[in-house]
Amino acid sequence: MAPLVSVIIPTYNRADLVRQALASVQAQTYRDFEIVVVDDGGTDGAFEVLSAWQELRVLRHAGRRGVSAARNTGVAAARGEWLAFLDSDDLWLPDKLARQILWLEGQPELLICQTDETWVRRGVRVNQPLSHRKVAGRIFLPSLQRCMISPSAVMLHRRLLEDHGGFDETLPAAEDYDLWLRLTWRYEVGLIDEPLVIKRGGHPDQLSRQWGLDRFRIRALVKLLEEPDLPEPCAAAARRTLAAKCAIYAQGCKKRGRFSEAASYRALSRGAQGLNAGSAWPAPGPYWP
């Protein structure tokens, strides 16, 4: 019989960390799950080691394709009705899956929920900024400003990805921001207000440490505004957010001497401010997403 939950873990050259993540899954009090690990073309020997674990399904990309492709590969192979993702540097508390399944059984109208999390940076617990505090319900508007759903904390029904697409493999970063925007204007998001995930950061290979990631969030907003069914109140808020993010990113480009790129994003900011429902985009510049 197929398990109720599929746990999908993407990894790339994090052999030690992914073993810790797996240990936190195997310690779950809820047991009706399968584990699908996707090695994104790593070279640290993790695939060979993990393939010996009979309780895992381990898949491997021939070369590195990115975390979106790794998650999508895991989704395609998953057999569960519900999908739970775990980044290879994060950990679950033992009751994480049990609490989510019990909560979803009591909220049958909801198809996606997440838990709260504890943040750890370089082994030290840190407080989350108030602006990152998770909220429940119709969270599209706060999700425009920043990513309000953590991949390691979410559980969603597989039909959401079947109906609205998976992670965008053309985005090297902000792929989760892109997906949550596509879902949150359509669906309510549940929240278990308990820190059942340990989110560990500060690793040298984290993309979030690099400057310029807002250009991928900008691309996600442009994509969102191309959705024909996006309600006008949501579109208007997305246009305002797009204009603001473009202006901020343009200023950052200017400070770094990237003047042509800055000009393109200033033009995009002005264009977003001038767009109305049904109007066409102005001609794109060379740096537009």
N, C-alpha and C positions, 0 to 999 in steps of 0.2 A: 504494500500500500504506500502511496505517496505521503510524505510527511506534510504536516500542516504548514510548517515554516521552513523556508530556505534561508540559511545564513550565508551571505556572499562576502568574501574577503578578498579584495584586490591587494597585490603586493608587488614590490619591485626592489630587490636588493635590500631587504630588511629581514634577513633570516632570523635574527634573535628576537626582534620585535614581533614578528608574525607568530612565532611560537608562543610568546606571552599572550598575544591576542587570542590564539586558539585555546590556550589553557583556560582563559576566562569564559570562552563559549562552552567548553567541555564541563565546566563547573556549574552550568545552569541547572536550576532546580526543575525547570520545564524541559521535557525530553523529546517531544515530538517534532524534531527538526533534523535537517540535513545540513552539512557544511560543504560549501563549494568554494575552494580557494583558486584564484586565478593569478598565476605568476606571469607578469607582463614582460616576458623576455629577460628576466633577471640572470645575472651571471655569478651569483654568490652561492650556488649549490642548494638553495632552498627547495627548488622543485624536486630534486633527487631525494632530499631528506623527507619532505612532506609526502611524497608519493608512496613511501613505505608505511604510512599511517592508514590502516584499512578503514578507519571510520571517516575518512575524508574523501571527497572527490576533488582531485587536483587537476587543473587544466593549465595549459601553458601557451602563450603566444610565442611564435618563432622569433619575433623581434619586438622591441618596445613600441607600443601603440598608444599608451596613455591610460590614465585611470578610468576615463569614460568607457573606452573600449573594453577594459578589463571587467568593469561592472556589467556592461551589456553582455559580454560573453558569459558571465556568471548567471545573469537573468535568463538567457537563452537555454542554459543547461539546467536551470532550477526546476524542481518538480512541485514545490510547495505553492499553496494558495496565497500565503503571505510571504513577503520578502523583507528581510532585515539585513542591512548592510553594516559592516564593521571595517573601518580603516585599520590597516595593519599596525599602526602605532597607538591605537586606542584599546581600552579594556571595558568589559562589561562587569557589573556587579552580578552576583549569582541569581538574583530574582528578576533580572531585567526582562527576559522573555516571558516569564510567568506573569509578571505584572501587566505587560502589554496585552497578552492574549486575554487575560481576565477582564481587563478594561475594555477591550474591543468587543468581547462577548456581551458586555453590558451597554454598549453603544453601537448597535448593529447598523445604524445609518451612516456611520463614519467609515471611511476606507483608508485613512492615514492618521497616524498618531506618532508622537515622539515623547521622550522622557527628558527631564532636565539632566544636567551633567556637571561634573566637577572638572575644573581646568587645572592642569599641571604644566608648568613650563620648566624644563631642565630639572625635573625632579622636585620642584617646589610648587605647592598649591598657590594659585593666584585667584583673586576675586574677579568675577566677570563684570565688565562695565554694565551699568544699568541699561544702556542702549542695546545690549545684546540679550537682555532678559527675554526668555521665551514667553509667547502668548498663545492663546488658543482661539479657535473659531475661524472667522474670516480674516486671515492674516496677510492678504495680498498687499495692502498699503504699507505696513511696516517692512514687508519683504522686499519692496522696491529699494529701500535704503541700504539694506544689508541682508546677508543670508541668515534667515531666521530658523532654518531647519538644519540640524546636524545629521549628516549621513549615518554616523555611528549610532544615533539615537532614534532614528526613524524606523517605523514598520508600516508598510503599505500593501494594499491588495495588488496583486500582479496585473489586474485588469487596467489599472491606471496607466501603467507603462505600455500595455497593449493598445490602449485607446489613444494615448497622447504622445507616444514615443518615449524612448529611453534617454540616457545621457548623451549629449551632443559630442560626438567624437572629433569634431573640428575645433572644439574649444580646449586648449591646453590647460586652462584654469577657469574658475567660475562656472564650471559645468553643473554644479549643484544649484547655484543661484539661478541658472537658466531653467533647470527642470522645475524648481519650486515655483518660479513665476508662472510657468505653464499650468501648474496644478492648483495654485492657491486662489486664482480667480475663479476656479471652477468648483473647488471642494473646501469644506471646512477641515481644519486640522485639529486633532485632539492633542491634549497635553497631560501627561502624568507628571505632576509637579514634584518629582522626587529625583535626586541626582543618582541615576542608575548607570551612568556611563562616566568613565574617566577619560577625558580628552587630553592627550599628551601632546605638547608642542615644543617648539624650540629646536627641532632637528635641522641640521644644515641643508638637507635636501628638500625642505618644504618650500613649495612655490609661493606660499603666502608671505614669505620673507622678502620677496623680490618687489622692486618698484614697477609700476606700470600695469598691474593686474586689472585696473579699472577699464582698460580698453576691452577686455573680454566681457565685463559686465555691460559695457556700452553695446557690444555686439549682441548680447542677450536681449537688451532692451529694444534694439532695432528689430530683432526677430519677433519679439513679442508684439510690437506695434504692427507687424505684417499679418497677424492673425485676424482673419476676417470677422470672427464672431466676438472679438474682445469688446466688452461693453464700453460705451463711451466714457463713463466716469472712470473706469480703470485705465482706458487709453489716455485720458487727459492727465491723470496722475503719472502715468508712465512717461508721457512727453515732458512733463515738468522735471521728473527725475533724470531723464536723459539729458535735457538741456543743462541741468546743474552738474551732472557728472562729466559731461563734455567740457564745460567751462573749467572745472577743477583740473581735469587731466591736461587740458591745453596749457594751463598755467604751469603745471609741472613740467611739461615739455619745454616751455619757454625758459624755465630756470636751468634746464639741462642743455640749452643751446640747440634744441630740435625745433627750429623755427617753422619749417614747412609743415611738420606734423602738428605743431600748435595751431597754425592757421587753419588746417583742415578741420580740427576738432572745434575751433571757435565757430567755423562755418556750420558745422553740424549742430552745435548748440543753438545758434541763431535759427537754423532751419527747424529744429525741434520745437522751439518756442512759437514759430509761425505756423506750424501744422495744425490743421483742424480735421475733424472727422471726414474721411474720404478724400482728403487732399493728397497730392503726390509729393514724394520726397524731392528736394532740390537735387541738382546734379552732384554726384559724390566727388569728393577729392581723392587724391591718391592714397591717403592713409585711413580712409573710412573703413569701418569694420564690414 
